[in-house]
Amino acid sequence: MGCLLAAIVTLPAAAGEAPPAADWQLAGRLGLLQFIVVPEASARDRAYYERIIDTVCSDDTASCFLRFFTNASGVAMSFPLPDAVLAEPTVMFQRSAKHRTEQFQWSCRLGLAESACF
């Protein structure tokens, strides 16, 4: 089995601004599915996720599947994700180019579900 490397991803800066410090991490990929770890302080901020989604899924015509987690225990990141991180899901985002659908869903553990949660 090949080794997947973690990558630190930064959000793009506005023209003339220095780029912000990386505050989320692309921990790994499994096919089209991407696993992203966000800071606990931003875990309940939908606008924060929308900015990441706009960056990672910039091609509106392509499928994009994201799973977001926090790492409150501060365990060393690896991929596959450690159990401590897998126990802290926050958001599931899916965009299917084939079905022309998009879904943003909160984890039930956050208590923010607008309708259904996972």
C-alpha positions in Angstrom: 0.0 0.0 0.0 1.4 3.4 -0.9 2.1 6.1 1.7 -0.1 9.2 1.7 1.6 12.4 2.7 -0.1 15.1 4.7 -0.1 18.6 3.2 -0.6 22.0 4.8 -3.0 24.1 2.8 -3.4 27.8 3.1 -6.3 30.0 2.1 -5.7 32.5 -0.7 -5.0 36.1 0.3 -6.7 39.1 -1.2 -4.6 41.1 -3.7 -1.8 43.0 -1.9 -2.2 41.0 1.4 0.2 38.5 2.9 -1.3 35.0 3.0 -2.9 34.0 6.3 -1.2 31.4 8.5 -2.4 27.9 7.7 -5.2 27.1 10.1 -6.6 23.9 8.5 -4.8 20.8 7.3 -5.5 18.5 4.4 -4.6 15.3 6.2 -5.0 12.9 3.3 -7.0 11.7 0.3 -8.7 8.5 -0.5 -9.7 8.7 -4.2 -11.9 11.8 -4.5 -12.6 11.9 -0.7 -10.4 14.5 1.1 -10.0 14.6 4.9 -9.5 18.0 6.4 -8.7 18.9 10.0 -9.9 22.3 11.3 -9.3 24.1 14.6 -11.8 23.5 17.4 -12.4 27.3 17.5 -13.8 27.3 14.0 -15.7 24.0 14.2 -19.2 25.6 14.4 -18.6 28.4 11.8 -20.4 27.6 8.5 -18.8 30.6 6.8 -15.4 29.2 7.7 -16.2 25.9 6.0 -17.6 27.7 2.9 -14.2 29.4 2.5 -12.4 26.1 2.6 -14.9 24.5 0.3 -14.5 27.4 -2.2 -10.7 26.8 -2.1 -10.5 23.0 -2.2 -13.5 22.6 -4.5 -12.8 25.5 -6.8 -14.1 23.8 -9.9 -17.9 24.1 -9.6 -18.3 21.5 -12.4 -16.2 18.7 -10.7 -17.2 16.3 -8.0 -15.8 17.1 -4.6 -16.1 15.1 -1.4 -14.8 16.5 1.9 -14.9 15.2 5.5 -14.0 17.6 8.2 -12.7 16.8 11.7 -11.1 18.6 14.7 -8.1 17.4 16.7 -8.9 18.6 20.2 -6.5 16.0 21.8 -3.6 17.3 19.7 -2.5 13.8 18.5 0.2 13.6 15.9 -1.5 13.7 12.4 -1.1 10.7 10.1 -3.2 9.1 7.5 -5.3 7.1 7.9 -6.5 9.5 10.6 -5.9 8.5 14.2 -9.0 7.2 16.1 -8.9 10.4 18.3 -9.5 12.5 15.2 -12.0 10.2 13.6 -14.1 10.6 16.8 -14.4 14.3 16.2 -16.2 14.7 12.9 -17.7 18.2 12.2 -18.9 18.5 8.6 -19.5 16.4 5.6 -19.6 18.1 2.2 -20.4 16.5 -1.1 -20.8 17.8 -4.6 -21.7 15.3 -7.3 -21.0 16.5 -10.9 -22.9 13.5 -12.2 -26.1 14.1 -10.2 -25.7 17.9 -10.1 -26.3 17.9 -6.3 -24.5 19.5 -3.4 -24.9 18.6 0.3 -23.5 20.3 3.4 -24.2 18.3 6.6 -23.2 19.0 10.2 -22.1 16.2 12.5 -24.8 15.4 15.1 -22.1 15.7 17.9 -22.1 19.5 17.3 -25.8 19.9 17.8 -26.1 22.3 14.8 -28.0 20.2 12.4 -30.4 22.3 10.3 -32.3 19.2 9.3 -30.5 15.9 9.2 -27.1 15.2 10.7 -24.7 12.4 10.4 
